[in-house]
Amino acid sequence: MADSRIYIPTRRRPAQPINDGDAAARRDFHRSLPGYRATPLLQLRSLAAESGVAGIYVKDEAERLGLPAFKMLGASWATARAIQRDWAPDIPLTLDALRAALADRLRRRLAAATDGNHGRGVARMAALLDLDCDVFVPAGTADSRIADIESEGARVTVVDGTYDDTVRRSAEEADERTLVISDTSWPGYLDTPRDVIRGYATMFEEVDDALARSGLPAPTHLFVQAGVGAFAAAAISHYDDSRRSGNSRRPTTVVVEPIDADCLLRSAENDEVTEAPGPHRSTMAGLNCGLPSLLAWPTVQGGTDAYIAISDGRAHSAMRTLATEGLVSGESGAAALAGLQALLDDRAAAEQLGLDDTSVVLVVNTEGATDPVNYRSQLAEDPQATRDAAHVRRQARRVIDLSPEG
Ligand SMILES: Cc1ncc(COP(=O)(O)O)c(C=O)c1O
């Protein structure tokens, strides 16, 4: 099987960004969460020179709000907003106010479907708010991911099926004392997944802040890994906004998926939502989704310049590249860099997308080593060994940390 497939649509659909009317409240809310700080933005100077581009930035989400992935940004904001909408109208959106509003001991609960990271974020929110939590995962989920969700105090149920079956199962839990916090959408269920997408915007605002502080140029090319497409929709919406406010031009945007869960690429080719049939066996667990989010899809379609489906081998190779740069990444986390590498290997496609020695690329390492067993087998070292060697490797590879503490 080929190790990548690139699809460049010839016809662009109209831009349909998801607007965020409540950005200031969202930022304040994220800052009110325990352990909030802007995650690092790294400039990989040696890798950029070797790749023939002017710059590569990596936003490193290996640790976000005490968890090993970016997903808590969406899970936390969507949970807060759902509580305000359904249980406690008019309360201010801070953790303390939410906790106080829920102190009625009605044994309320959160429920979520996940392939790992989103569910752990919802479970952490439930723990912070003293709520019960049920998380549904697809068969084949790594034991370490299940144990991580349980460590937050949630009950985990393994559903015999794909991630999409798990989503359907979790939706059945909704009742007057249970809020379903899903990162994907279906007919009649849009508010919460929209808030998940809005929650991710905090990350891109941090990128803007770090670049502005360092006097560095905005990205010309953006690579975003996708499962249901909510994260890609957040990236596209953010950069559409900055173009409208005249700060920068919209970056060329490339969506990256696993080869056997390439539902967005297929949907783009068919010009309508199209399923990538299971089983989805990629080790890029966070991206193993057979169906796009109905809410995210028009935004993704209107803002994506190319779709790249990659093999697991490419994701593993990108994990090794990132480790050499002093970064710990999981399979889904490294997928965006793997997409850049696949594009660089196809000169005609790279040229078509204007990727050259003037380009400045942004990728997000969306997770740390969420499957340490596979990390060890792919890199022949522990995540901790990568972390311990990070300083020396970053110096050797001329990696610059652009974050406030960097
Ligand atoms: C680490 C990681 N990266 C990227 C994604 C993709 O996000 P989305 O499903 O919104 O496309 C996920 C989703 O779970 C994830 O866990």
The ligand as a Tripos MOL2 file, in Angstrom:
@<TRIPOS>MOLECULE
LIG
   16    16     1     0     0
SMALL
NO_CHARGES

@<TRIPOS>ATOM
      1 C1         -4.0740   13.9290   19.6670 C.3       1 LIG1
      2 C2         -5.1790   14.2730   18.7280 C.ar      1 LIG1
      3 N1         -4.8950   15.0210   17.6570 N.ar      1 LIG1
      4 C3         -5.8510   15.3600   16.7790 C.ar      1 LIG1
      5 C4         -7.1620   14.9480   16.9500 C.ar      1 LIG1
      6 C5         -8.1790   15.2940   15.8970 C.3       1 LIG1
      7 O1         -9.2060   16.0670   16.3250 O.3       1 LIG1
      8 P1        -10.6260   16.0220   15.5720 P.3       1 LIG1
      9 O2        -11.2760   14.7170   15.9220 O.co2     1 LIG1
     10 O3        -11.3270   17.2070   16.0820 O.co2     1 LIG1
     11 O4        -10.3670   16.0960   14.1040 O.co2     1 LIG1
     12 C6         -7.4960   14.1770   18.0730 C.ar      1 LIG1
     13 C7         -8.8790   13.7440   18.3130 C.2       1 LIG1
     14 O5         -9.1820   12.9980   19.2050 O.2       1 LIG1
     15 C8         -6.4760   13.8280   18.9840 C.ar      1 LIG1
     16 O6         -6.7300   13.0700   20.0650 O.3       1 LIG1
@<TRIPOS>BOND
     1     1     2 1
     2     2     3 ar
     3     2    15 ar
     4     3     4 ar
     5     4     5 ar
     6     5     6 1
     7     5    12 ar
     8     6     7 1
     9     7     8 1
    10     8     9 2
    11     8    10 1
    12     8    11 1
    13    12    13 1
    14    12    15 ar
    15    13    14 2
    16    15    16 1
@<TRIPOS>SUBSTRUCTURE
     1 LIG1         1 GROUP 0 **** ****
